[in-house]
Structure formats: C-alpha cells, structure tokens
Amino acid sequence: MDFDYIRRRHALSLTLATTAMSREARYAHRSLARAYADRIETMGRSLALLDPQAS
C-alpha cells in the first residue's frame, strides 16, 4: 500500500475517534488508528533498510 494513503487513513481514524458519538465507534476508530500507526512504523523501517542514506 502507498505510504501516504496509510498516513491519511491514520489521521482520519484519529479525527473520527475524536468526533465519534458512541464509545464503540471511538474504540473502533482508535483501534484502526493504532493498526495504521503500526503499519507506518513497519513501512518506515523497511524504507530505512532499503535506503539507509535517507534517514
């Protein structure tokens, strides 16, 4: 998946968690945000391994 897409989805999930009307929706959006954050971290590490000069 595209790195920028994952970052946008993470930001959107955080926003939706903040504005959610129910506890269940907040929980779901926070869970998605955590999953996206994990993916961003993993992708960042992979990119650093491929191009150590970039960091």
mmJSON file of the N, C-alpha and C atoms, coordinates in Angstrom:
{"data_MODEL":{"atom_site":{
"group_PDB":["ATOM","ATOM","ATOM","ATOM","ATOM","ATOM","ATOM","ATOM","ATOM","ATOM","ATOM","ATOM","ATOM","ATOM","ATOM","ATOM","ATOM","ATOM","ATOM","ATOM","ATOM","ATOM","ATOM","ATOM","ATOM","ATOM","ATOM","ATOM","ATOM","ATOM","ATOM","ATOM","ATOM","ATOM","ATOM","ATOM","ATOM","ATOM","ATOM","ATOM","ATOM","ATOM","ATOM","ATOM","ATOM","ATOM","ATOM","ATOM","ATOM","ATOM","ATOM","ATOM","ATOM","ATOM","ATOM","ATOM","ATOM","ATOM","ATOM","ATOM","ATOM","ATOM","ATOM","ATOM","ATOM","ATOM","ATOM","ATOM","ATOM","ATOM","ATOM","ATOM","ATOM","ATOM","ATOM","ATOM","ATOM","ATOM","ATOM","ATOM","ATOM","ATOM","ATOM","ATOM","ATOM","ATOM","ATOM","ATOM","ATOM","ATOM","ATOM","ATOM","ATOM","ATOM","ATOM","ATOM","ATOM","ATOM","ATOM","ATOM","ATOM","ATOM","ATOM","ATOM","ATOM","ATOM","ATOM","ATOM","ATOM","ATOM","ATOM","ATOM","ATOM","ATOM","ATOM","ATOM","ATOM","ATOM","ATOM","ATOM","ATOM","ATOM","ATOM","ATOM","ATOM","ATOM","ATOM","ATOM","ATOM","ATOM","ATOM","ATOM","ATOM","ATOM","ATOM","ATOM","ATOM","ATOM","ATOM","ATOM","ATOM","ATOM","ATOM","ATOM","ATOM","ATOM","ATOM","ATOM","ATOM","ATOM","ATOM","ATOM","ATOM","ATOM","ATOM","ATOM","ATOM","ATOM","ATOM","ATOM","ATOM","ATOM","ATOM","ATOM","ATOM"],
"id":[1,2,3,4,5,6,7,8,9,10,11,12,13,14,15,16,17,18,19,20,21,22,23,24,25,26,27,28,29,30,31,32,33,34,35,36,37,38,39,40,41,42,43,44,45,46,47,48,49,50,51,52,53,54,55,56,57,58,59,60,61,62,63,64,65,66,67,68,69,70,71,72,73,74,75,76,77,78,79,80,81,82,83,84,85,86,87,88,89,90,91,92,93,94,95,96,97,98,99,100,101,102,103,104,105,106,107,108,109,110,111,112,113,114,115,116,117,118,119,120,121,122,123,124,125,126,127,128,129,130,131,132,133,134,135,136,137,138,139,140,141,142,143,144,145,146,147,148,149,150,151,152,153,154,155,156,157,158,159,160,161,162,163,164,165],
"type_symbol":["N","C","C","N","C","C","N","C","C","N","C","C","N","C","C","N","C","C","N","C","C","N","C","C","N","C","C","N","C","C","N","C","C","N","C","C","N","C","C","N","C","C","N","C","C","N","C","C","N","C","C","N","C","C","N","C","C","N","C","C","N","C","C","N","C","C","N","C","C","N","C","C","N","C","C","N","C","C","N","C","C","N","C","C","N","C","C","N","C","C","N","C","C","N","C","C","N","C","C","N","C","C","N","C","C","N","C","C","N","C","C","N","C","C","N","C","C","N","C","C","N","C","C","N","C","C","N","C","C","N","C","C","N","C","C","N","C","C","N","C","C","N","C","C","N","C","C","N","C","C","N","C","C","N","C","C","N","C","C","N","C","C","N","C","C"],
"label_atom_id":["N","CA","C","N","CA","C","N","CA","C","N","CA","C","N","CA","C","N","CA","C","N","CA","C","N","CA","C","N","CA","C","N","CA","C","N","CA","C","N","CA","C","N","CA","C","N","CA","C","N","CA","C","N","CA","C","N","CA","C","N","CA","C","N","CA","C","N","CA","C","N","CA","C","N","CA","C","N","CA","C","N","CA","C","N","CA","C","N","CA","C","N","CA","C","N","CA","C","N","CA","C","N","CA","C","N","CA","C","N","CA","C","N","CA","C","N","CA","C","N","CA","C","N","CA","C","N","CA","C","N","CA","C","N","CA","C","N","CA","C","N","CA","C","N","CA","C","N","CA","C","N","CA","C","N","CA","C","N","CA","C","N","CA","C","N","CA","C","N","CA","C","N","CA","C","N","CA","C","N","CA","C","N","CA","C","N","CA","C","N","CA","C"],
"label_alt_id":[null,null,null,null,null,null,null,null,null,null,null,null,null,null,null,null,null,null,null,null,null,null,null,null,null,null,null,null,null,null,null,null,null,null,null,null,null,null,null,null,null,null,null,null,null,null,null,null,null,null,null,null,null,null,null,null,null,null,null,null,null,null,null,null,null,null,null,null,null,null,null,null,null,null,null,null,null,null,null,null,null,null,null,null,null,null,null,null,null,null,null,null,null,null,null,null,null,null,null,null,null,null,null,null,null,null,null,null,null,null,null,null,null,null,null,null,null,null,null,null,null,null,null,null,null,null,null,null,null,null,null,null,null,null,null,null,null,null,null,null,null,null,null,null,null,null,null,null,null,null,null,null,null,null,null,null,null,null,null,null,null,null,null,null,null],
"label_comp_id":["MET","MET","MET","ASP","ASP","ASP","PHE","PHE","PHE","ASP","ASP","ASP","TYR","TYR","TYR","ILE","ILE","ILE","ARG","ARG","ARG","ARG","ARG","ARG","ARG","ARG","ARG","HIS","HIS","HIS","ALA","ALA","ALA","LEU","LEU","LEU","SER","SER","SER","LEU","LEU","LEU","THR","THR","THR","LEU","LEU","LEU","ALA","ALA","ALA","THR","THR","THR","THR","THR","THR","ALA","ALA","ALA","MET","MET","MET","SER","SER","SER","ARG","ARG","ARG","GLU","GLU","GLU","ALA","ALA","ALA","ARG","ARG","ARG","TYR","TYR","TYR","ALA","ALA","ALA","HIS","HIS","HIS","ARG","ARG","ARG","SER","SER","SER","LEU","LEU","LEU","ALA","ALA","ALA","ARG","ARG","ARG","ALA","ALA","ALA","TYR","TYR","TYR","ALA","ALA","ALA","ASP","ASP","ASP","ARG","ARG","ARG","ILE","ILE","ILE","GLU","GLU","GLU","THR","THR","THR","MET","MET","MET","GLY","GLY","GLY","ARG","ARG","ARG","SER","SER","SER","LEU","LEU","LEU","ALA","ALA","ALA","LEU","LEU","LEU","LEU","LEU","LEU","ASP","ASP","ASP","PRO","PRO","PRO","GLN","GLN","GLN","ALA","ALA","ALA","SER","SER","SER"],
"label_asym_id":["A","A","A","A","A","A","A","A","A","A","A","A","A","A","A","A","A","A","A","A","A","A","A","A","A","A","A","A","A","A","A","A","A","A","A","A","A","A","A","A","A","A","A","A","A","A","A","A","A","A","A","A","A","A","A","A","A","A","A","A","A","A","A","A","A","A","A","A","A","A","A","A","A","A","A","A","A","A","A","A","A","A","A","A","A","A","A","A","A","A","A","A","A","A","A","A","A","A","A","A","A","A","A","A","A","A","A","A","A","A","A","A","A","A","A","A","A","A","A","A","A","A","A","A","A","A","A","A","A","A","A","A","A","A","A","A","A","A","A","A","A","A","A","A","A","A","A","A","A","A","A","A","A","A","A","A","A","A","A","A","A","A","A","A","A"],
"label_entity_id":["1","1","1","1","1","1","1","1","1","1","1","1","1","1","1","1","1","1","1","1","1","1","1","1","1","1","1","1","1","1","1","1","1","1","1","1","1","1","1","1","1","1","1","1","1","1","1","1","1","1","1","1","1","1","1","1","1","1","1","1","1","1","1","1","1","1","1","1","1","1","1","1","1","1","1","1","1","1","1","1","1","1","1","1","1","1","1","1","1","1","1","1","1","1","1","1","1","1","1","1","1","1","1","1","1","1","1","1","1","1","1","1","1","1","1","1","1","1","1","1","1","1","1","1","1","1","1","1","1","1","1","1","1","1","1","1","1","1","1","1","1","1","1","1","1","1","1","1","1","1","1","1","1","1","1","1","1","1","1","1","1","1","1","1","1"],
"label_seq_id":[1,1,1,2,2,2,3,3,3,4,4,4,5,5,5,6,6,6,7,7,7,8,8,8,9,9,9,10,10,10,11,11,11,12,12,12,13,13,13,14,14,14,15,15,15,16,16,16,17,17,17,18,18,18,19,19,19,20,20,20,21,21,21,22,22,22,23,23,23,24,24,24,25,25,25,26,26,26,27,27,27,28,28,28,29,29,29,30,30,30,31,31,31,32,32,32,33,33,33,34,34,34,35,35,35,36,36,36,37,37,37,38,38,38,39,39,39,40,40,40,41,41,41,42,42,42,43,43,43,44,44,44,45,45,45,46,46,46,47,47,47,48,48,48,49,49,49,50,50,50,51,51,51,52,52,52,53,53,53,54,54,54,55,55,55],
"pdbx_PDB_ins_code":[null,null,null,null,null,null,null,null,null,null,null,null,null,null,null,null,null,null,null,null,null,null,null,null,null,null,null,null,null,null,null,null,null,null,null,null,null,null,null,null,null,null,null,null,null,null,null,null,null,null,null,null,null,null,null,null,null,null,null,null,null,null,null,null,null,null,null,null,null,null,null,null,null,null,null,null,null,null,null,null,null,null,null,null,null,null,null,null,null,null,null,null,null,null,null,null,null,null,null,null,null,null,null,null,null,null,null,null,null,null,null,null,null,null,null,null,null,null,null,null,null,null,null,null,null,null,null,null,null,null,null,null,null,null,null,null,null,null,null,null,null,null,null,null,null,null,null,null,null,null,null,null,null,null,null,null,null,null,null,null,null,null,null,null,null],
"Cartn_x":[0.829,0.0,0.869,0.311,1.006,1.174,2.376,2.708,1.826,1.628,0.796,-0.656,-1.15,-2.516,-2.666,-1.715,-1.769,-1.723,-0.875,-0.795,-2.105,-2.743,-4.042,-5.112,-5.131,-6.12,-5.897,-4.638,-4.323,-4.879,-4.614,-5.105,-6.631,-7.265,-8.725,-9.279,-8.664,-9.12,-9.016,-7.945,-7.8,-8.898,-9.177,-10.234,-11.587,-11.878,-13.162,-13.293,-12.196,-12.233,-12.574,-12.056,-12.314,-13.76,-14.351,-15.705,-16.798,-16.425,-17.409,-18.438,-19.671,-20.77,-20.907,-20.369,-20.523,-19.163,-19.162,-17.944,-17.428,-18.36,-17.976,-17.283,-17.823,-17.214,-15.839,-15.715,-14.404,-13.394,-13.802,-12.923,-12.499,-13.459,-13.162,-12.176,-12.406,-11.528,-10.144,-10.084,-8.779,-8.019,-8.731,-8.089,-7.526,-8.304,-7.816,-6.601,-6.65,-5.524,-4.262,-4.405,-3.243,-2.699,-3.585,-3.155,-2.425,-2.961,-2.286,-0.935,-0.86,0.409,1.444,1.018,1.93,2.427,1.514,1.885,2.856,2.615,3.505,4.9,4.962,6.261,6.99,6.267,6.861,7.342,6.522,6.903,8.115,8.151,9.282,10.576,10.511,11.698,12.145,11.182,11.515,12.172,11.654,12.247,13.66,13.876,15.199,16.199,15.73,16.614,16.971,16.013,16.26,17.169,17.055,17.843,18.372,19.445,19.965,20.42,20.733,21.164,20.023,18.775,17.604,17.335,17.757,17.431,18.448],
"Cartn_y":[-1.188,0.0,1.246,2.298,3.567,4.188,4.649,5.213,6.428,7.315,8.499,8.117,7.104,6.631,6.164,5.388,4.887,6.056,7.034,8.208,8.983,9.13,9.833,9.054,7.737,6.906,6.976,7.018,7.136,8.451,9.556,10.86,10.887,10.308,10.269,9.44,8.325,7.487,8.224,8.984,9.777,10.837,11.495,12.511,11.884,10.77,10.101,9.59,9.15,8.701,9.873,11.042,12.228,12.682,12.549,13.069,12.005,10.772,9.682,9.911,9.534,9.746,8.626,7.466,6.352,5.807,5.147,4.528,3.465,2.712,1.644,2.2,3.291,3.913,4.477,5.13,5.645,4.52,3.413,2.257,1.722,1.593,1.058,1.962,3.27,4.196,4.257,4.18,4.154,2.881,1.775,0.509,0.593,1.173,1.355,2.275,3.356,4.294,3.592,2.745,2.001,1.057,0.397,-0.519,0.246,1.404,2.226,2.708,3.113,3.567,2.443,1.238,0.089,-0.125,0.001,-0.186,0.899,2.145,3.255,2.992,2.53,2.233,1.133,0.082,-1.029,-0.571,0.208,0.697,1.629,2.446,3.342,2.585,1.524,0.695,0.029,-0.449,-1.093,-0.108,1.107,2.118,2.466,2.531,2.84,1.735,0.507,-0.606,-0.57,-0.164,-0.11,1.056,2.165,3.351,3.975,3.423,3.923,5.366,5.889,7.281,8.27,7.833,8.723,9.183,8.44,8.828,9.734],
"Cartn_z":[0.0,0.0,0.0,-0.476,-0.561,0.827,1.116,2.425,2.752,1.78,2.017,2.298,1.611,1.853,3.303,3.782,5.158,6.146,5.883,6.766,6.788,5.626,5.575,6.333,6.163,6.87,8.381,8.815,10.233,10.775,10.079,10.512,10.547,9.546,9.511,10.666,10.96,12.072,13.402,13.588,14.814,14.918,13.797,13.781,14.076,13.429,13.645,15.079,15.672,17.069,17.984,17.668,18.482,18.381,17.201,16.978,17.066,17.329,17.377,18.474,18.193,19.128,20.159,19.85,20.784,21.208,22.348,22.86,21.898,21.319,20.405,19.156,18.628,17.445,17.79,18.958,19.374,19.465,20.072,20.217,18.845,17.939,16.603,15.862,15.907,15.203,15.847,17.162,17.829,17.464,17.386,17.004,15.589,14.693,13.325,13.306,14.084,14.135,14.633,15.647,16.153,15.081,14.356,13.301,12.195,11.813,10.812,11.331,12.598,13.185,13.153,13.473,13.405,11.976,11.025,9.613,9.162,9.594,9.253,9.806,11.036,11.654,10.885,10.541,9.795,8.419,7.737,6.414,6.517,7.552,7.74,7.955,8.754,8.971,7.674,6.91,5.634,4.69,4.626,3.752,4.206,5.512,6.041,5.696,5.705,5.345,3.862,3.037,1.596,1.216,1.965,1.65,2.937,3.502,4.779,4.717,3.542,3.385,3.61,3.475,3.556,4.977,6.007,7.367,7.995],
"occupancy":[1.0,1.0,1.0,1.0,1.0,1.0,1.0,1.0,1.0,1.0,1.0,1.0,1.0,1.0,1.0,1.0,1.0,1.0,1.0,1.0,1.0,1.0,1.0,1.0,1.0,1.0,1.0,1.0,1.0,1.0,1.0,1.0,1.0,1.0,1.0,1.0,1.0,1.0,1.0,1.0,1.0,1.0,1.0,1.0,1.0,1.0,1.0,1.0,1.0,1.0,1.0,1.0,1.0,1.0,1.0,1.0,1.0,1.0,1.0,1.0,1.0,1.0,1.0,1.0,1.0,1.0,1.0,1.0,1.0,1.0,1.0,1.0,1.0,1.0,1.0,1.0,1.0,1.0,1.0,1.0,1.0,1.0,1.0,1.0,1.0,1.0,1.0,1.0,1.0,1.0,1.0,1.0,1.0,1.0,1.0,1.0,1.0,1.0,1.0,1.0,1.0,1.0,1.0,1.0,1.0,1.0,1.0,1.0,1.0,1.0,1.0,1.0,1.0,1.0,1.0,1.0,1.0,1.0,1.0,1.0,1.0,1.0,1.0,1.0,1.0,1.0,1.0,1.0,1.0,1.0,1.0,1.0,1.0,1.0,1.0,1.0,1.0,1.0,1.0,1.0,1.0,1.0,1.0,1.0,1.0,1.0,1.0,1.0,1.0,1.0,1.0,1.0,1.0,1.0,1.0,1.0,1.0,1.0,1.0,1.0,1.0,1.0,1.0,1.0,1.0],
"B_iso_or_equiv":[0.0,0.0,0.0,0.0,0.0,0.0,0.0,0.0,0.0,0.0,0.0,0.0,0.0,0.0,0.0,0.0,0.0,0.0,0.0,0.0,0.0,0.0,0.0,0.0,0.0,0.0,0.0,0.0,0.0,0.0,0.0,0.0,0.0,0.0,0.0,0.0,0.0,0.0,0.0,0.0,0.0,0.0,0.0,0.0,0.0,0.0,0.0,0.0,0.0,0.0,0.0,0.0,0.0,0.0,0.0,0.0,0.0,0.0,0.0,0.0,0.0,0.0,0.0,0.0,0.0,0.0,0.0,0.0,0.0,0.0,0.0,0.0,0.0,0.0,0.0,0.0,0.0,0.0,0.0,0.0,0.0,0.0,0.0,0.0,0.0,0.0,0.0,0.0,0.0,0.0,0.0,0.0,0.0,0.0,0.0,0.0,0.0,0.0,0.0,0.0,0.0,0.0,0.0,0.0,0.0,0.0,0.0,0.0,0.0,0.0,0.0,0.0,0.0,0.0,0.0,0.0,0.0,0.0,0.0,0.0,0.0,0.0,0.0,0.0,0.0,0.0,0.0,0.0,0.0,0.0,0.0,0.0,0.0,0.0,0.0,0.0,0.0,0.0,0.0,0.0,0.0,0.0,0.0,0.0,0.0,0.0,0.0,0.0,0.0,0.0,0.0,0.0,0.0,0.0,0.0,0.0,0.0,0.0,0.0,0.0,0.0,0.0,0.0,0.0,0.0],
"pdbx_formal_charge":[null,null,null,null,null,null,null,null,null,null,null,null,null,null,null,null,null,null,null,null,null,null,null,null,null,null,null,null,null,null,null,null,null,null,null,null,null,null,null,null,null,null,null,null,null,null,null,null,null,null,null,null,null,null,null,null,null,null,null,null,null,null,null,null,null,null,null,null,null,null,null,null,null,null,null,null,null,null,null,null,null,null,null,null,null,null,null,null,null,null,null,null,null,null,null,null,null,null,null,null,null,null,null,null,null,null,null,null,null,null,null,null,null,null,null,null,null,null,null,null,null,null,null,null,null,null,null,null,null,null,null,null,null,null,null,null,null,null,null,null,null,null,null,null,null,null,null,null,null,null,null,null,null,null,null,null,null,null,null,null,null,null,null,null,null],
"auth_seq_id":[1,1,1,2,2,2,3,3,3,4,4,4,5,5,5,6,6,6,7,7,7,8,8,8,9,9,9,10,10,10,11,11,11,12,12,12,13,13,13,14,14,14,15,15,15,16,16,16,17,17,17,18,18,18,19,19,19,20,20,20,21,21,21,22,22,22,23,23,23,24,24,24,25,25,25,26,26,26,27,27,27,28,28,28,29,29,29,30,30,30,31,31,31,32,32,32,33,33,33,34,34,34,35,35,35,36,36,36,37,37,37,38,38,38,39,39,39,40,40,40,41,41,41,42,42,42,43,43,43,44,44,44,45,45,45,46,46,46,47,47,47,48,48,48,49,49,49,50,50,50,51,51,51,52,52,52,53,53,53,54,54,54,55,55,55],
"auth_comp_id":["MET","MET","MET","ASP","ASP","ASP","PHE","PHE","PHE","ASP","ASP","ASP","TYR","TYR","TYR","ILE","ILE","ILE","ARG","ARG","ARG","ARG","ARG","ARG","ARG","ARG","ARG","HIS","HIS","HIS","ALA","ALA","ALA","LEU","LEU","LEU","SER","SER","SER","LEU","LEU","LEU","THR","THR","THR","LEU","LEU","LEU","ALA","ALA","ALA","THR","THR","THR","THR","THR","THR","ALA","ALA","ALA","MET","MET","MET","SER","SER","SER","ARG","ARG","ARG","GLU","GLU","GLU","ALA","ALA","ALA","ARG","ARG","ARG","TYR","TYR","TYR","ALA","ALA","ALA","HIS","HIS","HIS","ARG","ARG","ARG","SER","SER","SER","LEU","LEU","LEU","ALA","ALA","ALA","ARG","ARG","ARG","ALA","ALA","ALA","TYR","TYR","TYR","ALA","ALA","ALA","ASP","ASP","ASP","ARG","ARG","ARG","ILE","ILE","ILE","GLU","GLU","GLU","THR","THR","THR","MET","MET","MET","GLY","GLY","GLY","ARG","ARG","ARG","SER","SER","SER","LEU","LEU","LEU","ALA","ALA","ALA","LEU","LEU","LEU","LEU","LEU","LEU","ASP","ASP","ASP","PRO","PRO","PRO","GLN","GLN","GLN","ALA","ALA","ALA","SER","SER","SER"],
"auth_asym_id":["A","A","A","A","A","A","A","A","A","A","A","A","A","A","A","A","A","A","A","A","A","A","A","A","A","A","A","A","A","A","A","A","A","A","A","A","A","A","A","A","A","A","A","A","A","A","A","A","A","A","A","A","A","A","A","A","A","A","A","A","A","A","A","A","A","A","A","A","A","A","A","A","A","A","A","A","A","A","A","A","A","A","A","A","A","A","A","A","A","A","A","A","A","A","A","A","A","A","A","A","A","A","A","A","A","A","A","A","A","A","A","A","A","A","A","A","A","A","A","A","A","A","A","A","A","A","A","A","A","A","A","A","A","A","A","A","A","A","A","A","A","A","A","A","A","A","A","A","A","A","A","A","A","A","A","A","A","A","A","A","A","A","A","A","A"],
"auth_atom_id":["N","CA","C","N","CA","C","N","CA","C","N","CA","C","N","CA","C","N","CA","C","N","CA","C","N","CA","C","N","CA","C","N","CA","C","N","CA","C","N","CA","C","N","CA","C","N","CA","C","N","CA","C","N","CA","C","N","CA","C","N","CA","C","N","CA","C","N","CA","C","N","CA","C","N","CA","C","N","CA","C","N","CA","C","N","CA","C","N","CA","C","N","CA","C","N","CA","C","N","CA","C","N","CA","C","N","CA","C","N","CA","C","N","CA","C","N","CA","C","N","CA","C","N","CA","C","N","CA","C","N","CA","C","N","CA","C","N","CA","C","N","CA","C","N","CA","C","N","CA","C","N","CA","C","N","CA","C","N","CA","C","N","CA","C","N","CA","C","N","CA","C","N","CA","C","N","CA","C","N","CA","C","N","CA","C","N","CA","C","N","CA","C"],
"pdbx_PDB_model_num":[1,1,1,1,1,1,1,1,1,1,1,1,1,1,1,1,1,1,1,1,1,1,1,1,1,1,1,1,1,1,1,1,1,1,1,1,1,1,1,1,1,1,1,1,1,1,1,1,1,1,1,1,1,1,1,1,1,1,1,1,1,1,1,1,1,1,1,1,1,1,1,1,1,1,1,1,1,1,1,1,1,1,1,1,1,1,1,1,1,1,1,1,1,1,1,1,1,1,1,1,1,1,1,1,1,1,1,1,1,1,1,1,1,1,1,1,1,1,1,1,1,1,1,1,1,1,1,1,1,1,1,1,1,1,1,1,1,1,1,1,1,1,1,1,1,1,1,1,1,1,1,1,1,1,1,1,1,1,1,1,1,1,1,1,1]
}}}
